């Protein structure tokens, strides 16, 4: 289990990763997303040692930028596709739902850490 700070770092990075993948789906035909190992990122980026105030600002910035990127998707683009390296395929529409599910999941994961 991660600390609240580590979850904040992770969700900040999830926003950035998903936004980058969304941009790939809009720019390329059926791109394959580069692999991202979230546990490796937590260690390499020393989530547990980051400054909470800085992370809070970064979290807000990344969340706003990602929301704006999804808001900017045009009606004819929601069926564009992309794939993870394991073969799981998405449309932008299903990718947006997966993103929201992932964020909601992490909020629940972090709940016991807040007690």
N, CA, C and O atoms as a GROMACS GRO file, in nm:
protein
  460
    1UNK      N    1   0.085  -0.119   0.000
    1UNK     CA    2   0.000   0.000   0.000
    1UNK      C    3   0.089   0.124   0.000
    1UNK      O    4   0.189   0.132   0.071
    2UNK      N    5   0.049   0.220  -0.081
    2UNK     CA    6   0.123   0.345  -0.090
    2UNK      C    7   0.067   0.446   0.011
    2UNK      O    8  -0.047   0.434   0.058
    3UNK      N    9   0.149   0.544   0.043
    3UNK     CA   10   0.106   0.656   0.128
    3UNK      C   11   0.019   0.751   0.044
    3UNK      O   12   0.018   0.741  -0.079
    4UNK      N   13  -0.054   0.843   0.109
    4UNK     CA   14  -0.130   0.942   0.032
    4UNK      C   15  -0.042   1.022  -0.064
    4UNK      O   16  -0.085   1.053  -0.176
    5UNK      N   17   0.080   1.055  -0.023
    5UNK     CA   18   0.172   1.127  -0.112
    5UNK      C   19   0.206   1.043  -0.235
    5UNK      O   20   0.206   1.093  -0.347
    6UNK      N   21   0.233   0.915  -0.214
    6UNK     CA   22   0.267   0.828  -0.326
    6UNK      C   23   0.148   0.812  -0.421
    6UNK      O   24   0.166   0.809  -0.543
    7UNK      N   25   0.027   0.800  -0.366
    7UNK     CA   26  -0.092   0.794  -0.452
    7UNK      C   27  -0.110   0.923  -0.531
    7UNK      O   28  -0.145   0.919  -0.649
    8UNK      N   29  -0.086   1.037  -0.468
    8UNK     CA   30  -0.097   1.165  -0.538
    8UNK      C   31   0.004   1.172  -0.653
    8UNK      O   32  -0.030   1.217  -0.763
    9UNK      N   33   0.126   1.128  -0.628
    9UNK     CA   34   0.227   1.124  -0.734
    9UNK      C   35   0.183   1.033  -0.848
    9UNK      O   36   0.196   1.066  -0.965
   10UNK      N   37   0.132   0.917  -0.810
   10UNK     CA   38   0.090   0.819  -0.910
   10UNK      C   39  -0.025   0.874  -0.996
   10UNK      O   40  -0.020   0.865  -1.118
   11UNK      N   41  -0.126   0.931  -0.933
   11UNK     CA   42  -0.240   0.981  -1.010
   11UNK      C   43  -0.198   1.100  -1.095
   11UNK      O   44  -0.247   1.116  -1.207
   12UNK      N   45  -0.110   1.182  -1.044
   12UNK     CA   46  -0.052   1.292  -1.125
   12UNK      C   47   0.009   1.234  -1.253
   12UNK      O   48  -0.015   1.284  -1.363
   13UNK      N   49   0.088   1.127  -1.236
   13UNK     CA   50   0.154   1.066  -1.351
   13UNK      C   51   0.055   0.991  -1.440
   13UNK      O   52   0.073   0.987  -1.562
   14UNK      N   53  -0.048   0.931  -1.381
   14UNK     CA   54  -0.153   0.866  -1.462
   14UNK      C   55  -0.217   0.970  -1.554
   14UNK      O   56  -0.239   0.941  -1.672
   15UNK      N   57  -0.246   1.087  -1.502
   15UNK     CA   58  -0.303   1.193  -1.586
   15UNK      C   59  -0.211   1.224  -1.703
   15UNK      O   60  -0.256   1.234  -1.818
   16UNK      N   61  -0.083   1.240  -1.676
   16UNK     CA   62   0.014   1.272  -1.781
   16UNK      C   63   0.024   1.160  -1.884
   16UNK      O   64   0.025   1.186  -2.004
   17UNK      N   65   0.030   1.035  -1.838
   17UNK     CA   66   0.042   0.920  -1.927
   17UNK      C   67  -0.083   0.907  -2.014
   17UNK      O   68  -0.072   0.890  -2.136
   18UNK      N   69  -0.200   0.916  -1.953
   18UNK     CA   70  -0.323   0.903  -2.030
   18UNK      C   71  -0.336   1.016  -2.131
   18UNK      O   72  -0.380   0.994  -2.244
   19UNK      N   73  -0.299   1.137  -2.091
   19UNK     CA   74  -0.306   1.250  -2.184
   19UNK      C   75  -0.214   1.226  -2.303
   19UNK      O   76  -0.251   1.252  -2.417
   20UNK      N   77  -0.095   1.177  -2.277
   20UNK     CA   78  -0.002   1.147  -2.386
   20UNK      C   79  -0.056   1.039  -2.478
   20UNK      O   80  -0.040   1.048  -2.600
   21UNK      N   81  -0.120   0.939  -2.421
   21UNK     CA   82  -0.178   0.832  -2.503
   21UNK      C   83  -0.297   0.884  -2.583
   21UNK      O   84  -0.316   0.846  -2.699
   22UNK      N   85  -0.377   0.970  -2.523
   22UNK     CA   86  -0.487   1.033  -2.596
   22UNK      C   87  -0.433   1.111  -2.715
   22UNK      O   88  -0.486   1.102  -2.826
   23UNK      N   89  -0.328   1.188  -2.692
   23UNK     CA   90  -0.268   1.265  -2.801
   23UNK      C   91  -0.217   1.174  -2.912
   23UNK      O   92  -0.229   1.208  -3.030
   24UNK      N   93  -0.160   1.058  -2.876
   24UNK     CA   94  -0.117   0.961  -2.976
   24UNK      C   95  -0.235   0.911  -3.058
   24UNK      O   96  -0.226   0.901  -3.181
   25UNK      N   97  -0.346   0.882  -2.992
   25UNK     CA   98  -0.465   0.831  -3.060
   25UNK      C   99  -0.522   0.935  -3.157
   25UNK      O  100  -0.577   0.899  -3.262
   26UNK      N  101  -0.510   1.061  -3.122
   26UNK     CA  102  -0.560   1.166  -3.209
   26UNK      C  103  -0.465   1.194  -3.326
   26UNK      O  104  -0.509   1.238  -3.432
   27UNK      N  105  -0.337   1.170  -3.306
   27UNK     CA  106  -0.234   1.203  -3.405
   27UNK      C  107  -0.202   1.088  -3.499
   27UNK      O  108  -0.172   1.110  -3.617
   28UNK      N  109  -0.206   0.964  -3.447
   28UNK     CA  110  -0.164   0.846  -3.523
   28UNK      C  111  -0.280   0.751  -3.544
   28UNK      O  112  -0.380   0.756  -3.472
   29UNK      N  113  -0.266   0.665  -3.644
   29UNK     CA  114  -0.365   0.561  -3.667
   29UNK      C  115  -0.330   0.438  -3.585
   29UNK      O  116  -0.225   0.377  -3.606
   30UNK      N  117  -0.418   0.402  -3.492
   30UNK     CA  118  -0.407   0.283  -3.409
   30UNK      C  119  -0.268   0.264  -3.347
   30UNK      O  120  -0.204   0.161  -3.368
   31UNK      N  121  -0.221   0.364  -3.272
   31UNK     CA  122  -0.087   0.351  -3.212
   31UNK      C  123  -0.081   0.244  -3.103
   31UNK      O  124  -0.183   0.211  -3.042
   32UNK      N  125   0.038   0.192  -3.081
   32UNK     CA  126   0.065   0.104  -2.968
   32UNK      C  127   0.133   0.189  -2.863
   32UNK      O  128   0.236   0.252  -2.889
   33UNK      N  129   0.075   0.192  -2.742
   33UNK     CA  130   0.128   0.276  -2.636
   33UNK      C  131   0.257   0.218  -2.580
   33UNK      O  132   0.269   0.097  -2.565
   34UNK      N  133   0.354   0.304  -2.548
   34UNK     CA  134   0.473   0.254  -2.481
   34UNK      C  135   0.437   0.200  -2.343
   34UNK      O  136   0.344   0.249  -2.278
   35UNK      N  137   0.508   0.100  -2.299
   35UNK     CA  138   0.483   0.041  -2.167
   35UNK      C  139   0.517   0.142  -2.058
   35UNK      O  140   0.611   0.221  -2.071
   36UNK      N  141   0.440   0.138  -1.951
   36UNK     CA  142   0.467   0.220  -1.833
   36UNK      C  143   0.449   0.132  -1.712
   36UNK      O  144   0.338   0.086  -1.684
   37UNK      N  145   0.557   0.109  -1.640
   37UNK     CA  146   0.554   0.028  -1.518
   37UNK      C  147   0.536   0.123  -1.399
   37UNK      O  148   0.629   0.192  -1.360
   38UNK      N  149   0.416   0.124  -1.343
   38UNK     CA  150   0.384   0.219  -1.237
   38UNK      C  151   0.466   0.195  -1.111
   38UNK      O  152   0.502   0.290  -1.042
   39UNK      N  153   0.495   0.069  -1.080
   39UNK     CA  154   0.576   0.042  -0.960
   39UNK      C  155   0.720   0.087  -0.979
   39UNK      O  156   0.783   0.139  -0.887
   40UNK      N  157   0.770   0.066  -1.099
   40UNK     CA  158   0.906   0.112  -1.130
   40UNK      C  159   0.914   0.264  -1.125
   40UNK      O  160   1.011   0.320  -1.075
   41UNK      N  161   0.810   0.330  -1.176
   41UNK     CA  162   0.806   0.477  -1.173
   41UNK      C  163   0.808   0.529  -1.029
   41UNK      O  164   0.874   0.628  -1.000
   42UNK      N  165   0.735   0.462  -0.941
   42UNK     CA  166   0.729   0.505  -0.800
   42UNK      C  167   0.866   0.499  -0.735
   42UNK      O  168   0.902   0.587  -0.656
   43UNK      N  169   0.943   0.397  -0.769
   43UNK     CA  170   1.078   0.383  -0.711
   43UNK      C  171   1.175   0.480  -0.779
   43UNK      O  172   1.246   0.554  -0.712
   44UNK      N  173   1.176   0.480  -0.912
   44UNK     CA  174   1.270   0.565  -0.986
   44UNK      C  175   1.249   0.714  -0.957
   44UNK      O  176   1.345   0.790  -0.946
   45UNK      N  177   1.123   0.753  -0.944
   45UNK     CA  178   1.093   0.894  -0.921
   45UNK      C  179   1.080   0.928  -0.772
   45UNK      O  180   1.043   1.040  -0.736
   46UNK      N  181   1.110   0.831  -0.686
   46UNK     CA  182   1.108   0.850  -0.540
   46UNK      C  183   0.982   0.923  -0.495
   46UNK      O  184   0.988   1.028  -0.432
   47UNK      N  185   0.868   0.863  -0.528
   47UNK     CA  186   0.740   0.923  -0.491
   47UNK      C  187   0.736   0.958  -0.342
   47UNK      O  188   0.686   1.064  -0.303
   48UNK      N  189   0.789   0.871  -0.260
   48UNK     CA  190   0.782   0.889  -0.114
   48UNK      C  191   0.867   1.006  -0.065
   48UNK      O  192   0.850   1.049   0.050
   49UNK      N  193   0.956   1.059  -0.147
   49UNK     CA  194   1.044   1.168  -0.104
   49UNK      C  195   1.009   1.302  -0.169
   49UNK      O  196   1.078   1.401  -0.148
   50UNK      N  197   0.902   1.306  -0.248
   50UNK     CA  198   0.867   1.430  -0.316
   50UNK      C  199   0.799   1.527  -0.220
   50UNK      O  200   0.738   1.488  -0.120
   51UNK      N  201   0.810   1.653  -0.253
   51UNK     CA  202   0.752   1.759  -0.171
   51UNK      C  203   0.600   1.763  -0.190
   51UNK      O  204   0.553   1.781  -0.303
   52UNK      N  205   0.523   1.746  -0.083
   52UNK     CA  206   0.377   1.743  -0.096
   52UNK      C  207   0.316   1.867  -0.161
   52UNK      O  208   0.222   1.855  -0.240
   53UNK      N  209   0.366   1.985  -0.129
   53UNK     CA  210   0.311   2.106  -0.189
   53UNK      C  211   0.335   2.109  -0.339
   53UNK      O  212   0.246   2.146  -0.416
   54UNK      N  213   0.455   2.071  -0.380
   54UNK     CA  214   0.486   2.066  -0.523
   54UNK      C  215   0.399   1.963  -0.592
   54UNK      O  216   0.345   1.989  -0.699
   55UNK      N  217   0.386   1.846  -0.532
   55UNK     CA  218   0.304   1.740  -0.590
   55UNK      C  219   0.159   1.787  -0.602
   55UNK      O  220   0.093   1.760  -0.703
   56UNK      N  221   0.110   1.857  -0.502
   56UNK     CA  222  -0.027   1.908  -0.507
   56UNK      C  223  -0.049   2.001  -0.625
   56UNK      O  224  -0.150   1.991  -0.694
   57UNK      N  225   0.045   2.092  -0.648
   57UNK     CA  226   0.035   2.184  -0.763
   57UNK      C  227   0.043   2.107  -0.895
   57UNK      O  228  -0.034   2.130  -0.987
   58UNK      N  229   0.140   2.013  -0.902
   58UNK     CA  230   0.155   1.934  -1.024
   58UNK      C  231   0.031   1.850  -1.051
   58UNK      O  232  -0.015   1.839  -1.165
   59UNK      N  233  -0.023   1.790  -0.945
   59UNK     CA  234  -0.145   1.708  -0.956
   59UNK      C  235  -0.258   1.791  -1.017
   59UNK      O  236  -0.323   1.748  -1.112
   60UNK      N  237  -0.280   1.910  -0.962
   60UNK     CA  238  -0.387   1.998  -1.013
   60UNK      C  239  -0.363   2.035  -1.158
   60UNK      O  240  -0.456   2.033  -1.239
   61UNK      N  241  -0.239   2.070  -1.192
   61UNK     CA  242  -0.206   2.108  -1.330
   61UNK      C  243  -0.230   1.992  -1.427
   61UNK      O  244  -0.289   2.010  -1.533
   62UNK      N  245  -0.182   1.874  -1.389
   62UNK     CA  246  -0.198   1.756  -1.478
   62UNK      C  247  -0.344   1.718  -1.493
   62UNK      O  248  -0.388   1.683  -1.603
   63UNK      N  249  -0.420   1.723  -1.384
   63UNK     CA  250  -0.562   1.688  -1.390
   63UNK      C  251  -0.637   1.787  -1.481
   63UNK      O  252  -0.720   1.746  -1.562
   64UNK      N  253  -0.607   1.915  -1.466
   64UNK     CA  254  -0.674   2.016  -1.550
   64UNK      C  255  -0.636   2.000  -1.697
   64UNK      O  256  -0.722   2.010  -1.784
   65UNK      N  257  -0.509   1.975  -1.724
   65UNK     CA  258  -0.464   1.959  -1.862
   65UNK      C  259  -0.526   1.834  -1.926
   65UNK      O  260  -0.562   1.836  -2.043
   66UNK      N  261  -0.538   1.728  -1.848
   66UNK     CA  262  -0.596   1.604  -1.901
   66UNK      C  263  -0.745   1.621  -1.925
   66UNK      O  264  -0.797   1.575  -2.027
   67UNK      N  265  -0.815   1.686  -1.833
   67UNK     CA  266  -0.957   1.714  -1.853
   67UNK      C  267  -0.978   1.799  -1.979
   67UNK      O  268  -1.068   1.772  -2.058
   68UNK      N  269  -0.895   1.899  -1.997
   68UNK     CA  270  -0.905   1.986  -2.115
   68UNK      C  271  -0.879   1.906  -2.244
   68UNK      O  272  -0.945   1.929  -2.345
   69UNK      N  273  -0.784   1.814  -2.239
   69UNK     CA  274  -0.754   1.733  -2.357
   69UNK      C  275  -0.873   1.646  -2.395
   69UNK      O  276  -0.906   1.635  -2.513
   70UNK      N  277  -0.936   1.584  -2.297
   70UNK     CA  278  -1.055   1.503  -2.327
   70UNK      C  279  -1.171   1.592  -2.372
   70UNK      O  280  -1.247   1.555  -2.461
   71UNK      N  281  -1.186   1.710  -2.310
   71UNK     CA  282  -1.292   1.803  -2.350
   71UNK      C  283  -1.275   1.849  -2.495
   71UNK      O  284  -1.374   1.880  -2.562
   72UNK      N  285  -1.152   1.852  -2.543
   72UNK     CA  286  -1.124   1.902  -2.678
   72UNK      C  287  -1.147   1.797  -2.787
   72UNK      O  288  -1.141   1.830  -2.906
   73UNK      N  289  -1.173   1.672  -2.749
   73UNK     CA  290  -1.197   1.568  -2.849
   73UNK      C  291  -1.325   1.604  -2.925
   73UNK      O  292  -1.429   1.632  -2.866
   74UNK      N  293  -1.314   1.603  -3.057
   74UNK     CA  294  -1.428   1.637  -3.142
   74UNK      C  295  -1.520   1.516  -3.160
   74UNK      O  296  -1.478   1.402  -3.143
   75UNK      N  297  -1.644   1.541  -3.195
   75UNK     CA  298  -1.744   1.434  -3.204
   75UNK      C  299  -1.700   1.321  -3.297
   75UNK      O  300  -1.730   1.205  -3.269
   76UNK      N  301  -1.633   1.350  -3.404
   76UNK     CA  302  -1.592   1.246  -3.499
   76UNK      C  303  -1.466   1.171  -3.459
   76UNK      O  304  -1.422   1.082  -3.531
   77UNK      N  305  -1.406   1.207  -3.345
   77UNK     CA  306  -1.279   1.145  -3.304
   77UNK      C  307  -1.294   1.038  -3.197
   77UNK      O  308  -1.197   0.966  -3.170
   78UNK      N  309  -1.411   1.024  -3.135
   78UNK     CA  310  -1.427   0.933  -3.023
   78UNK      C  311  -1.409   0.785  -3.060
   78UNK      O  312  -1.387   0.702  -2.972
   79UNK      N  313  -1.416   0.753  -3.187
   79UNK     CA  314  -1.398   0.614  -3.231
   79UNK      C  315  -1.254   0.584  -3.275
   79UNK      O  316  -1.224   0.471  -3.314
   80UNK      N  317  -1.166   0.681  -3.269
   80UNK     CA  318  -1.025   0.655  -3.303
   80UNK      C  319  -0.970   0.554  -3.203
   80UNK      O  320  -1.015   0.547  -3.089
   81UNK      N  321  -0.872   0.476  -3.246
   81UNK     CA  322  -0.825   0.363  -3.165
   81UNK      C  323  -0.678   0.375  -3.126
   81UNK      O  324  -0.601   0.452  -3.183
   82UNK      N  325  -0.644   0.296  -3.024
   82UNK     CA  326  -0.506   0.280  -2.977
   82UNK      C  327  -0.499   0.151  -2.898
   82UNK      O  328  -0.602   0.097  -2.856
   83UNK      N  329  -0.377   0.101  -2.877
   83UNK     CA  330  -0.360  -0.028  -2.809
   83UNK      C  331  -0.245  -0.024  -2.710
   83UNK      O  332  -0.144   0.042  -2.732
   84UNK      N  333  -0.265  -0.096  -2.601
   84UNK     CA  334  -0.154  -0.120  -2.509
   84UNK      C  335  -0.065  -0.228  -2.570
   84UNK      O  336  -0.106  -0.297  -2.663
   85UNK      N  337   0.055  -0.240  -2.517
   85UNK     CA  338   0.149  -0.342  -2.565
   85UNK      C  339   0.099  -0.484  -2.545
   85UNK      O  340   0.142  -0.575  -2.617
   86UNK      N  341   0.008  -0.505  -2.449
   86UNK     CA  342  -0.045  -0.640  -2.425
   86UNK      C  343  -0.160  -0.674  -2.520
   86UNK      O  344  -0.220  -0.781  -2.510
   87UNK      N  345  -0.190  -0.581  -2.613
   87UNK     CA  346  -0.293  -0.607  -2.712
   87UNK      C  347  -0.430  -0.552  -2.677
   87UNK      O  348  -0.519  -0.552  -2.763
   88UNK      N  349  -0.451  -0.504  -2.556
   88UNK     CA  350  -0.580  -0.446  -2.518
   88UNK      C  351  -0.605  -0.322  -2.604
   88UNK      O  352  -0.526  -0.229  -2.605
   89UNK      N  353  -0.718  -0.324  -2.675
   89UNK     CA  354  -0.746  -0.212  -2.763
   89UNK      C  355  -0.855  -0.122  -2.705
   89UNK      O  356  -0.940  -0.166  -2.628
   90UNK      N  357  -0.848   0.004  -2.743
   90UNK     CA  358  -0.938   0.107  -2.694
   90UNK      C  359  -0.984   0.195  -2.809
   90UNK      O  360  -0.913   0.212  -2.908
   91UNK      N  361  -1.102   0.250  -2.795
   91UNK     CA  362  -1.140   0.370  -2.870
   91UNK      C  363  -1.116   0.486  -2.774
   91UNK      O  364  -1.096   0.464  -2.654
   92UNK      N  365  -1.117   0.605  -2.824
   92UNK     CA  366  -1.102   0.718  -2.732
   92UNK      C  367  -1.216   0.716  -2.630
   92UNK      O  368  -1.195   0.748  -2.513
   93UNK      N  369  -1.333   0.678  -2.673
   93UNK     CA  370  -1.447   0.670  -2.581
   93UNK      C  371  -1.424   0.568  -2.470
   93UNK      O  372  -1.444   0.599  -2.352
   94UNK      N  373  -1.382   0.448  -2.505
   94UNK     CA  374  -1.358   0.346  -2.401
   94UNK      C  375  -1.236   0.382  -2.317
   94UNK      O  376  -1.229   0.350  -2.199
   95UNK      N  377  -1.139   0.449  -2.378
   95UNK     CA  378  -1.019   0.493  -2.308
   95UNK      C  379  -1.054   0.598  -2.201
   95UNK      O  380  -1.000   0.596  -2.091
   96UNK      N  381  -1.146   0.688  -2.235
   96UNK     CA  382  -1.191   0.790  -2.139
   96UNK      C  383  -1.260   0.724  -2.020
   96UNK      O  384  -1.236   0.762  -1.905
   97UNK      N  385  -1.344   0.625  -2.046
   97UNK     CA  386  -1.411   0.553  -1.937
   97UNK      C  387  -1.310   0.478  -1.852
   97UNK      O  388  -1.321   0.475  -1.729
   98UNK      N  389  -1.211   0.416  -1.915
   98UNK     CA  390  -1.106   0.344  -1.842
   98UNK      C  391  -1.027   0.440  -1.754
   98UNK      O  392  -0.993   0.408  -1.640
   99UNK      N  393  -0.997   0.557  -1.806
   99UNK     CA  394  -0.925   0.660  -1.729
   99UNK      C  395  -1.003   0.696  -1.604
   99UNK      O  396  -0.947   0.698  -1.494
  100UNK      N  397  -1.132   0.725  -1.619
  100UNK     CA  398  -1.214   0.762  -1.504
  100UNK      C  399  -1.223   0.649  -1.403
  100UNK      O  400  -1.219   0.672  -1.282
  101UNK      N  401  -1.236   0.527  -1.452
  101UNK     CA  402  -1.239   0.410  -1.364
  101UNK      C  403  -1.107   0.400  -1.286
  101UNK      O  404  -1.108   0.373  -1.166
  102UNK      N  405  -0.996   0.422  -1.354
  102UNK     CA  406  -0.864   0.412  -1.289
  102UNK      C  407  -0.850   0.516  -1.179
  102UNK      O  408  -0.801   0.485  -1.070
  103UNK      N  409  -0.892   0.638  -1.206
  103UNK     CA  410  -0.883   0.745  -1.106
  103UNK      C  411  -0.973   0.711  -0.986
  103UNK      O  412  -0.931   0.725  -0.871
  104UNK      N  413  -1.094   0.667  -1.013
  104UNK     CA  414  -1.186   0.630  -0.905
  104UNK      C  415  -1.129   0.515  -0.822
  104UNK      O  416  -1.139   0.516  -0.699
  105UNK      N  417  -1.070   0.418  -0.888
  105UNK     CA  418  -1.008   0.304  -0.821
  105UNK      C  419  -0.897   0.352  -0.726
  105UNK      O  420  -0.887   0.302  -0.613
  106UNK      N  421  -0.816   0.446  -0.769
  106UNK     CA  422  -0.706   0.494  -0.686
  106UNK      C  423  -0.757   0.577  -0.567
  106UNK      O  424  -0.695   0.576  -0.460
  107UNK      N  425  -0.866   0.646  -0.585
  107UNK     CA  426  -0.926   0.718  -0.471
  107UNK      C  427  -0.966   0.619  -0.362
  107UNK      O  428  -0.944   0.644  -0.244
  108UNK      N  429  -1.024   0.508  -0.403
  108UNK     CA  430  -1.064   0.405  -0.307
  108UNK      C  431  -0.941   0.338  -0.245
  108UNK      O  432  -0.941   0.309  -0.125
  109UNK      N  433  -0.838   0.314  -0.324
  109UNK     CA  434  -0.714   0.254  -0.273
  109UNK      C  435  -0.650   0.342  -0.166
  109UNK      O  436  -0.597   0.292  -0.067
  110UNK      N  437  -0.655   0.472  -0.188
  110UNK     CA  438  -0.589   0.565  -0.096
  110UNK      C  439  -0.669   0.587   0.031
  110UNK      O  440  -0.614   0.635   0.130
  111UNK      N  441  -0.796   0.554   0.031
  111UNK     CA  442  -0.881   0.578   0.147
  111UNK      C  443  -0.826   0.522   0.278
  111UNK      O  444  -0.818   0.596   0.375
  112UNK      N  445  -0.787   0.394   0.284
  112UNK     CA  446  -0.734   0.343   0.413
  112UNK      C  447  -0.607   0.416   0.456
  112UNK      O  448  -0.580   0.428   0.576
  113UNK      N  449  -0.529   0.464   0.359
  113UNK     CA  450  -0.406   0.535   0.393
  113UNK      C  451  -0.435   0.669   0.458
  113UNK      O  452  -0.348   0.724   0.527
  114UNK      N  453  -0.554   0.724   0.438
  114UNK     CA  454  -0.590   0.855   0.495
  114UNK      C  455  -0.634   0.843   0.641
  114UNK      O  456  -0.642   0.945   0.710
  115UNK      N  457  -0.662   0.726   0.687
  115UNK     CA  458  -0.714   0.712   0.823
  115UNK      C  459  -0.605   0.726   0.926
  115UNK      O  460  -0.632   0.716   1.046
   0.00000   0.00000   0.00000
